[in-house]
Amino acid sequence: MNAITTQFSIHCKAIAALSMVVCMNFGHAAQAKAATVAAEKPRVIITCDPELDDNNSLIRFLLYSTDFDIRGLIYASSQFHWKGDGKGTTWWVPGREYDRIGKTTPMASYRYAKDEQFIDDNVAVYAQVYPNLVKHNAHYPSPALLKSKIREGNVAFDGDFRATHRARNSSNRRLFRPTRRRFSFRRGADAAPLPAH
């Protein structure tokens, strides 16, 4: 080997060693940043009614679920769909869709499918593709975790939250008080409350 070839070889080895150090440091920094980002994920509670726009938004949300700390997937009503209370109680609000199309008498339910479960259905489909999703990002929440966050919200009547407020001892409260301590959305006993979005 001549002197030029030897010097070139030494430079290449030095560049390769420096590249490895830079890559290793970048890898550690990326891991530290990922851990920090995971701790700073916004806590979210998703409410959905059976309308197609909410269903499509839920599907998209599940694909971005790695970016959020999901606290609830809640069935909700809207002026376009409400379940009724199952007791025959009638409801009617002026100016709603049903009023505009000529249904001017109170109804016990409006366009809410019996045994509606579109959130459960979407989580079931998510479970089918979950093995492929985690190949690309290990931070996708498990289907079991998502299933544990599903609750029924104010589906009885559109805009009526009375039943939701009365459900003080329901499983819905556990979404907001995930620990046995007397605080909600906190990192520790003395920490400031964390917001839910």
N, C-alpha and C positions, 0 to 999 in steps of 0.2 A: 504494500500500500504506500502511496506517496503521501507527502505532508498535506496536500490539499484535501485528499480523500479522508485522511485521518481527522483533520480539523472539521470537515463537513459532518463526519460521523459523530464527533463529540457535540457539535452544535445541535444535531438532530436529537441526540439522546437528552441534552439539556432542555430542549423545547418540549420533548415528550414528557419529561419529568415535571416540568413547570405546568404543562397542560393537565397532567394528572392531579397535581396539587390544587389548581384552580377548579377543576371539575369536582374534586372531593369537597372543597370548601363550598362550592356552589350547591352541591347536593345536600350538605348539612344545613346550609342557609335555607334551601327550599323546604327541607323537612321541618325546620323550626318555624318557618313562615306558615306552612300547612297546619301545624299544631296550633299556632296563634289564630289563624283564620277559623279553624274548627271551633275554638273557644269563643269566637266573636260572631258566630252565625246568628242572624236575626231569628228570634222566636216568632213563629207565625201560627195563626189559627185560620184555616181556610173554611169559608162557608160557601156552599153551592146549592143552587136550586136545580130542578131537573131540566132547565132550558138547555138547548144545544150549546149556546155560548159558554155557559158555566162548565158543561161537560168537557168541551174542548179545552178550556182553560185548565181544568183539573188534569187532563192528560199531559198537557205541556208542563204544568207545575211538577208532576211526578218525574218528568225527565230532568228537571232542574232541582230535584229534591236534595241533592248533595250540598246545595248552597244554603240550606235552611235548617233550623232546629224546629221540627214540626211538632206542634203542641195539640193540634186538633184538626180533624177533617169532619166538618159538621154539615149534616143535611139541613137545608133551610127552605122556607117557602118564598114565594114571590107573588106578585099580582097575577102571574100567568099559571101558577101551580100552587095549590095548597091542599093538604090532606083532610082537614076537618078533625074534630076531636074524637070521632067514632061514637059519639053519643047522640048524634042527630042534631046537634046545635047548628043553627044556620048563621051565615055571615054574608055581608054585602057592604062594599065601600063604594061610594059614588066616584065616578071618573076612572075606575079600573077597567081593564080590558073587557071583562065580562059585561060591564055597564055599556061600554062603547059598541059592543056587538049586539046589544038588545036584550041581554039577560038581566032583567031589572028586579028580580025577586031574590031574596036571600037563599043561599044554597048551603048544603052540608059539606060539600067538597067541590074543588074545581080543578079538573085536568091533572090530578095526581094519581099515578098508576097505583093499583093495589100492590102492596108489598114492594114499593119502589126501593131499589137498591143500587142505583147507578154508581155511587162511590165505592161500595163493596165490589161491584163488577169491575170497575177500573183498577182497584187494588188487586183483584184476582188476575187480571191480564198483566199487570205489573209483575206479579209473582212468576208468571210464565217466562217473562223476558229478563227477570232479575239475574239469573246466572250469567247472561251475556253482559248485562250492564256492569256488574262488579268486575268483569275482566278489564273494563276500561277505566273504572274508578271505584276503588274499594269503599268509598264513603257513601255509597247509596244505602239508604235505610232499608232494613230487612222488611219483607212483606208482613211479617208478624208484628213488627213495630208499627207500621202504618195501620194495620188492622186494629191494633189496640187504641189508636187515636180516633177511630170513627165513632161519632155520636149523633144522635138525633137532636136537632135544635128546634127552632120555632116553625115546625111544619104544619101545625094545626090550622092557622089562619094567617093570611098575609099581613105583615106589620103588627101582629099581636104577640107580645113577648110575655104575657101574663103567665102562661104555663112554664116558660123557661125560668122565670123568676121564682116560681113556687117550687121548683125542683131542687130544693136546698140540699137534700140528702142523696141526690142522684149521682150516678157515675160521672156526670158532666163536671162536677166540682173537682174531681181528681185531675182533670186536665189543667186546672189552674193552681192546684196545690199538690205538686208532684212529690213533696216530701211530707213527713209527719210534723215538721216544725211549723211554727205559726207565721210563716211568711210565704209569699208567692213570688216566683221568678227571681230568686236571689242566688248569688253564687255562694254565699256563706251567711252565717247568722248576723254579722255586722255589715254586710255589703249593701250597697244601694240596690233598690229594685231594678230588675231588667225589664225593658218594655216588651210587649207582645204586639206584633204588627198584623 
